[in-house]
Amino acid sequence: MKVVILAGGFGTRLSEYTKDIPKPMVKVAGIPIIVHIMKHYVSYGFKDFYVALGYKGNVIKKYFEKNQFNWNVKLIDTGKNTMTGGRVLRLKKYLSDENFLMTYGDGVSNINLKKLINFHLKSKKIITLTAVRPPARFGAIKIKKNMVYSFREKSKLDEGWINGGFFVISPNFFKYIKNDKTYLEREPLEKVSRNKQLSAFKHEGFWHCMDTKRDKENLDKIYKKNKFTK
């Protein structure tokens, strides 16, 4: 199964680092966070990566040219100003034959990917997202019987569960994305949710994103101690 990593955003909330490099190249315990993400997928046998590049994509290209890994990495320019949904749509020609995995280039987890995939196959839905329980500053989702029945990009209320990324996606999802200006987290996911085609895999274990300098510093401590919350 192929793995898509969205790595083209501007990372404005982490501007201390992203003035010179894209967020996925910010190092955690001395290693770019995108490599930590890839290593987790590789540990489950998934070694075929499609990285959607945008802002300072040349930095990511140079890194993978200089550093060789035992997995396949295809670096694809999806436009500097393309939104998340548009980046996925631009990869359609590589992904239209089977289900694929997808995540963002700034979040790490100890999620069991085999269980996630099995859950998706049993649900028979177009998309499965991973639901996690972090701080309330993220977009909220409401879940009933493992079905997402409400998806909102942002919420001031702590609904308990949020979109943690780590998706399994059917190629049927491409029809929900209009163009480069489409945000994955808005119309597409909201629509599949209304159509009862968005399921949620609840992950209670370790999950951490890197939105701010403080997040980055927390991840440094976690990885240096090799201590992941269970």
C-alpha positions, 0 to 999 in steps of 0.5 A: 500500500502506498503512503502519501505525506503532505509536506507542502505547507508554509508552517507559519506557526513555526516560523522560528524554523520555517523561514529557511526550511519546510516544516517536515524538515525541522529536526526532532532529536536530530532527525527531520520529523518526516523521517520519523514519520516514514520510519513508523510506516516502514516498521509496518512494512510500508516503504513506498512513499509519495511526498507532496512538495510545495513550500521550499520543496527543494530542501526536501529534495536535496536531503533525500538526494544526499541521504539514502534509505531502504525505502522508495521516496517519490518527491512530487511538486504539487505547487507552492500555493496548493491547498491540502485537498489539491495536493492529494488530487495532484497525486491521483495518477499515482494512487487511482488503483487501490486504497492508500495511506496518507498523513501530514508531514508534521505529526508522529504517533505510535498508531498500529497501522495494521489495525487501522487498515483492518478497521478501514476494510471492515468499515467499507467506507471511503475514508478512515481517519485516526481520531486522537485526544489532544488539546482542544485547539484543533478541529473537532469531530463527533463520533457515534458507533465508529462513524464520523457524523460531524466534522468541523475544521475548528472548534472552541469546544473540546469535543474529546476527539480530533482529526489526528491524520493517519488516513486510509483512503479509497480512490473514490475520494478523488471525486470529492476534491475540486481543484488546487484551492480545495482544503482537504479538511473542509468540503471533502471531509465534511461531505463524506461525513454527511454521506456517512462514508467517513469512519474513525479509528480511535487511537488512545496511545501516543500522538503529537503534532509539531505546530509550534516551537513548544511542540518541537521542544516537547518532541525533542524531549520525548524522542531523546528519552524514547518514551512514548505515551501509551 
